[in-house]
Amino acid sequence: MIVGDLLHLDDLDIRLAWGTPELLARQITGVTSTDLQDPARYLQPGELVLTGLVWWQPEDSSAALRFATALRSARVAALMAGEGTHGAVPASLAEACRTHGIPLLAVPAGTSFRAVTDRVYLRLWGGLQAGVQDAAAIPEAARRELAGLIDSGAQAADVLAHAVSRLGVPACSVSTTGGRVIAEPPAAAAAAPADRAAATGSGSSAGAGTGTGTALPVGPQENSPFDGWLLHGGPAAEGAATPMLRGLADLLAPLAARAHAEAAARRLAAGRLLGLLAADGPADLAEALAACGLPAEGPLVGVAARIDGGPDDWAAYALAEALHPLGVPFAAGTDPAGRTAALVAAPAARVAERLRRARPGLQARLTGRRGLRAGVGPASPAAAGPLRAALVQARYVLAGAAGPIGSTAELDSLAGLLRGIPPEVTAAFHARLLAPLAAHDRENAVSLLGTLTVFLDHDGSWARTAESLHIHVNTVHYRIRRIEELTGRNLARLQDRLDLRAALLCAPAGR
């Protein structure tokens, strides 16, 4: 498929904003949706890039050029910009694309990116299947039947069940690379949810054959480790059945392409909603909430996530994989600042429990030192102010949770509250209040920091502190007076005790 073909897709009304015949002849290898200001590291050469222009602001004269520069560095095929956010494609973006030789196409407000990506993926994979030898292993009549089912909008489970019964291949299943079941044999689907949840750490099953036997890629494999599709044949599918399974995988590719297109559209819609919430001031969220399928009144739970050492948007893919089994509306995406978040129409405790169950399976897909972390905020009404507050709390928990999955429900202590403060701030606070004691301890055998810790742990009891340290109570009195002299604090006052307790809790890691 070439860029120029996009101008002739039926009913989409895509227009050329700028481009030359030579540029319109570029081949398209894939589709990526983004609203990041600098998406270069997430793009592949030859991709069609879709953007809703959430990142563009009229007062930033250099934004369009920076964005186009990022696209050129990634050697993308073309840019497709939606007119829904600003009413038209900005002239500065057209000029930037002209400068860097990037064909620019405009998508009218009435055309969804989902429709565009769906059509492009189906064209790409339809052409790819024509040259696949293993497709010949599928009888022509069966291929026509399966293609007819797919064209009619049948679900993957129905297509797979028909293929298994029609072709006589061993029972097989389809899952995402993240482990979420897409389609499985009727016998597996009828298993009790508790039994299926016990089969995997993520709380979902990939059906018969998952984890053993043949696992073949189905359709486009996306830029994250989580949402590609796999066809699992199981041990019984080895040998003579393998070519037929490869042919089946190729026949199922349009379904995977359609699912990827829908997921990309959902991420883009979520990014627009998160962009509105990232901006200061009031915002009318009705249209953005509806585009994400979220209830207009709420309540919605805010979730923040990141993958340490991994690309920003991988966390959005991971969140979607984790939240799907809840069976409730949710929107997971990345805002213009590159922060991943989700809004979920489910109780906060249920969301946190689902993320904890899903994380081991998702974490297993990550390599090196990459680690998936998430923070769950409180439920709030579906209004700009409360949702912003919920996301702020979720990001605070994400920054300071003791484990990989944290929740604001766990912010019930001073220690928990302090964990969300940047370590540079807490380290400075610790040093500001306790540096004199640390200096004393370096020069003396007696630890005043240790004495202070024990004294506060025993609620300021002289007798219990003396007993714990195995010293006379008069010695405790002497040490406390020395602590007060060095810190300028009075340990008879509750406020000073709280300050020093907080300073002790702010000790840098390892001390």
Buried (B, 14 or more C-beta within 10 A) or exposed (E): BEBBEBBEBEEBEBBBBBBEEEBBEBEBBBBBBBBBBBBBEBBEEBBBBBBBBBBBBEEEEEBBBEBBBBBBEBBBBBBBBBBBBBEEBBEBBBBBBBEBEBBBBBBEEEBBBBBBBBBBBBBBBBEBBEEBEBBEBBEEEBBEBBBEBBEEEBEBBBBBBBBBEBBEBBBBBBBBBBBBBBBBBEEBBEBEEEEBBEBBBBBBBBBBBBEBBBBBBBBBBBBBBBBBBBBBBBEBBBEEBBBBBBBBBBBBBBBBBBBBBBBBBBBBBBBBBBBBBBBEEEBEBEEBBEBBEBEEEBBBBBBBBBBEEBBBBBBBBBBBBBBBBBEBBBBBBBBBEBBBBBBBBBEBEBBBBBBBBBBBBBBEBBEEEBBBBBBBBBBBBBBBEBBBBBBBBBBBBBBBBEEBBBBBEBBEEEBBBBBBBEEEEBBEBBBEBBEBBBEBBEEEEBBBBEBBBBBBBBEBBBEBBBBBBEBEBEBBEBBBEBBBEBBEBEBEEEEBBEBBBBBBBBBEEEE
